[in-house]
Structure formats: structure tokens, C-alpha cells
Amino acid sequence: MFSGLTLKIIAGAIAFGAVLFIIHKIRESGADSVRTAIERQNNDAGKAADEGVLDYDACRDAGRVWDFGAGRCVGPAPGRRN
């Protein structure tokens, strides 16, 4: 049905496809790990920012000014020294 050369070509094409599939999976796995690492860093940075923010009462007690537009505590109150 198939000659020896045709079988070699088919086997070569299958082997080549398998190699391409393996390379694709390795690259996909690497991209996923990088994406996960970046997402973890972003989450950690967000948590650190949330934990470092003073609430309104603590801001006032610390002698600072609450910026209602930004929703956060900003620099010292006007006319006060550090």
C-alpha cells in the first residue's frame, strides 16, 4: 500500500509534530510560571499598600490630613511642623 519512502516521510512528519508539541507545552508552562510570579508580586504589593494606609481617625491622630478625593492620608496638616 505505502512504499518505504512514504512510510519514512509519514513517520518523520509525526515525529516532527510531536517535537513541536513538546516545545509548545514547555514554552506554555514557562509563560504560566512567569505570569503566576508577577501576579503574586502584584498581590503582595497591594496587600502592603493596604496595610500601610491609615484610616481617617488614625490620620487625624497622627496630625496629618485626610484627602477625601484620594481616599487616603496625606502629608502633615498645613501650618504644622514635622
Residue, then its C-alpha position, 0 to 999 in steps of 0.5 A: m500500500f505505502s512504499g518505504l519512502t512514504l512510510k519514512i516521510i509519514a513517520g518523520a512528519i509525526a515525529f516532527g509534530a510531536v517535537l513541536f508539541i513538546i516545545h509548545k507545552i514547555r514554552e506554555s508552562g514557562a509563560d504560566s510560571v512567569r505570569t503566576a510570579i508577577e501576579r503574586q508580586n502584584n498581590d503582595a504589593g497591594k496587600a502592603a499598600d493596604e496595610g500601610v494606609l491609615d484610616y481617617d481617625a488614625c490620620r487625624d491622630a497622627g496630625r496629618v490630613w485626610d484627602f477625601g478625593a484620594g481616599r487616603c492620608v496625606g502629608p502633615a496638616p498645613g501650618r504644622r511642623n514635622 
